Amino acid sequence: MKGLDVVKVLRDENNFTPVLFLSGDTTYDHLKKASIYKDVQTLAKPVSIDDLKETLLSAENSVKRALAS
């Protein structure tokens, strides 16, 4: 199973766990497919430490907001 397949299964089961993709595939089609899912972040390899930290902090804040509402 590829990453997007896993997300599809999760979402089909009403599981909205945030997902972070680290991918070397930065084609428009791949990024567009990933963008249809809620709570999915995509980072292109190679990933800098700063980009990874920023993305994880953003995901953490999203989860906190969701839990607070």
URZI-V316622 format. One record per residue. N is the residue number from 1. RES is the residue in one letter. PHI is phi in degrees with one decimal (none if undefined). NEAR is the number of other C-alpha atoms within 8 Angstrom. Layout:
n->N res->RES phi->PHI near->NEAR
n->N res->RES phi->PHI near->NEAR
//
This chain:
n->1 res->M phi->none near->4
n->2 res->K phi->-89.1 near->5
n->3 res->G phi->-54.8 near->7
n->4 res->L phi->-66.8 near->8
n->5 res->D phi->-65.5 near->8
n->6 res->V phi->-63.8 near->9
n->7 res->V phi->-62.7 near->10
n->8 res->K phi->-59.4 near->8
n->9 res->V phi->-62.4 near->8
n->10 res->L phi->-58.4 near->11
n->11 res->R phi->-66.6 near->9
n->12 res->D phi->-62.8 near->7
n->13 res->E phi->-96.3 near->6
n->14 res->N phi->58.5 near->6
n->15 res->N phi->-102.6 near->7
n->16 res->F phi->-110.3 near->8
n->17 res->T phi->-58.7 near->6
n->18 res->P phi->-61.4 near->10
n->19 res->V phi->-125.8 near->8
n->20 res->L phi->-119.1 near->8
n->21 res->F phi->-96.1 near->9
n->22 res->L phi->-110.1 near->9
n->23 res->S phi->-137.7 near->9
n->24 res->G phi->-89.5 near->7
n->25 res->D phi->-90.1 near->6
n->26 res->T phi->-110.2 near->8
n->27 res->T phi->-68.1 near->6
n->28 res->Y phi->-55.9 near->6
n->29 res->D phi->-60.7 near->6
n->30 res->H phi->-65.8 near->9
n->31 res->L phi->-65.3 near->10
n->32 res->K phi->-64.9 near->8
n->33 res->K phi->-61.8 near->9
n->34 res->A phi->-68.4 near->10
n->35 res->S phi->-73.3 near->8
n->36 res->I phi->-75.6 near->6
n->37 res->Y phi->-96.0 near->8
n->38 res->K phi->-75.0 near->7
n->39 res->D phi->61.2 near->9
n->40 res->V phi->-121.1 near->11
n->41 res->Q phi->-111.2 near->9
n->42 res->T phi->-123.3 near->10
n->43 res->L phi->-120.5 near->10
n->44 res->A phi->-89.0 near->10
n->45 res->K phi->-75.8 near->7
n->46 res->P phi->-73.4 near->5
n->47 res->V phi->-104.5 near->9
n->48 res->S phi->-81.0 near->6
n->49 res->I phi->-58.9 near->6
n->50 res->D phi->-63.5 near->6
n->51 res->D phi->-64.3 near->8
n->52 res->L phi->-65.0 near->10
n->53 res->K phi->-59.4 near->8
n->54 res->E phi->-60.4 near->8
n->55 res->T phi->-67.0 near->9
n->56 res->L phi->-66.6 near->8
n->57 res->L phi->-64.6 near->8
n->58 res->S phi->-63.1 near->8
n->59 res->A phi->-64.6 near->10
n->60 res->E phi->-60.8 near->8
n->61 res->N phi->-64.2 near->8
n->62 res->S phi->-63.2 near->8
n->63 res->V phi->-65.7 near->9
n->64 res->K phi->-60.9 near->8
n->65 res->R phi->-63.3 near->8
n->66 res->A phi->-65.4 near->7
n->67 res->L phi->-71.3 near->6
n->68 res->A phi->-75.9 near->5
n->69 res->S phi->-90.7 near->4
//
